Amino acid sequence: MIQLRRGNARRVATGVALACAFAGASIGVASAASSSKPLKKGLSFAVIPKNLGNSYFTTSDSVKTHGALYALKQLGEKGYETSGSTALASSQLPAITAAIAKKPTGLIISATDPTALCPTLDSYMKKGGIVVTYDSDAPTCRTMFINQATTAGIGESEVDIMAKELNDTGQIAIVSAAQTATNQNAWIGYMQTELKKYPNMSLATIVYGNDVPATATQVTQGLLQQYPNLKGIISPTTVGILAAAQVLDTPQYKGKIQLTGLGTPDAMKPYVEDGTVTQFELWNPANLGYLAGYTAVELASKAITNKPGQTFNAGSLGKYKVGSGHTILLGKPYVFDKANINNFNF
Ligand code: RAM
């Protein structure tokens, strides 16, 4: 399973913060009895990431990594993963429709678009279906959203990391995922506000790699040609930051153009070790999926509703509270760097 390597974790200077950020990450199979009210068994759920083939979602969803499907299994429910091949509503919607046709108890979805899925999801919810979004929200057409970290916190900290690396000065660009992605757009909104704190920094442009490695590579190369004075890139997507790191890992750019964003430690390790990237962030994707799976079962069992203030015990992750806006917050993002990256294996 995905975990901190326990022995190493103890040696990390920031061990306490790290343990908090990933609370539950290293805990094995916990008691499935959780909330104060009994949970039903034999319910069925479709787990629908933005797209298939993105290792971030493989981690958030799989039994092996202790993600969403693991939580479902642990609770005695049925579950499977399905989606389209690209992170766009046009590709995800047919998978959602096909999943609904099987009459599941609930859907656990990372939304490719804030509104395009809504007619389908609304009609499903009207018939009694539960919709839990995780990772990327569709705020007007779901029962609950499991947010990985505060939206403001992610957006602001990305800019603050970049500002530190650039001594508060220079032109930057953003390599995002799909132009319709709710999560990336929300984070970028906070990045733009945070940038106002740094008058000597400017945002040249935002480009979209669609969470397709080849596209993210192309748009990064395009940026470097179009903006010869570019000093930094923020890529708030695990696919984008990896592609950008590969492009920047040459003598021409390494150390001259800073890169930060959201990446998985396993993928980013070589680029942190060779100095292409100094710091980047993420949460534990498996914990995010696990919490989404657990919440879906709590809701479907009517052990909780989506009203704020209710608490429940999410298995190995411990106690969680329903917050305002029908959301549950996983925790804080974690900052990875050369000193700690080897303590993580996901
Ligand atoms: C990509 C996806 C996902 C996002 C991560 C950080 O894998 O776009 O939605 O949360 O990056």
Residues whose N, C-alpha, C, O or C-beta is under 5 A from the ligand:
A	BS01	RAM	Y56 D135 S136 A177 P236 T237 T238 V239 L262
